[in-house]
Amino acid sequence: MKLHTLRRGTAAAAVLALSVSLAACGGDDDASDTAGETTSQAPAEEPAEEPAEEPATDAGAETFGDACGEVPTDGAGSFNGMVNDPVATAASNNPLLQTLVAAVGAVDGLGDTLNSQEALTVFAPFEGAFAEIPKADLNALLEEAQKKADKSTLYTILAHHVLPANNDPSAVAGEQDTLAGDTLTIEGDESGMTVSDGTVTANVLCGNIPTANATVYVIDKVLTGVK
């Protein structure tokens, strides 16, 4: 009787142990399934937002004068384009200065000389300033320049418009020596500025234009340098 009871107890214990074991196995499968479901249902991570680009520097922010509005707003001839090029190259891309560029190009090597300088200030006559010179006279200057280069009258006139320093409006005012060996008188500020060689007085139409190696002031007269 005791042996039978023992066997029944042993059998019951074995069944109980097997049940527990099966339950444990079943629990593992359920946990595994649940984990799988949780993984599949987890929302995808949103991509990190890229930092906003900083606005480009406005190279025309400190220019002044009514004609500044005629400068292209983009491209190589804009303020942001000109600031990346040396002065002769920058001027060649600006529609206000095409006759000046042709004059510089007529003097062999002058464009390269201007581009290679570390610091210049250029008073650049706009298209209308050259239009005041009789066409025959202007053509004669261009033809002579092609033959005589830096010994020509045109070279002297152009050098008369250039200072050997890169001057902003606060530094350019006063008596300034030019590359032609004479003097210009600059008066005024951003509210109105004039440039005089003692014979011709020009108004600054758009000033403080930055290029890679110079500051440009577009003027409304050609300064002939003739006393």
TALINRA-V267602 format. One record per run of one state. SS is the DSSP state (h for helix, s for strand, l for the rest). FROM is the first residue (numbers start at 1). TO is the last residue. Records with the same first field share a line. If there is no record, write none. Layout:
SS->FROM-TO  FROM-TO
This chain:
l->1-1  42-63  65-65  71-78  83-86  93-94  107-109  117-119  126-126  132-134  152-152  160-161  164-168  173-173  179-182  190-191  197-200  211-213  220-227
h->2-41  66-70  79-82  87-92  95-106  110-116  127-131  135-151  153-159  169-172
s->64-64  120-125  162-163  174-178  183-189  192-196  201-210  214-219
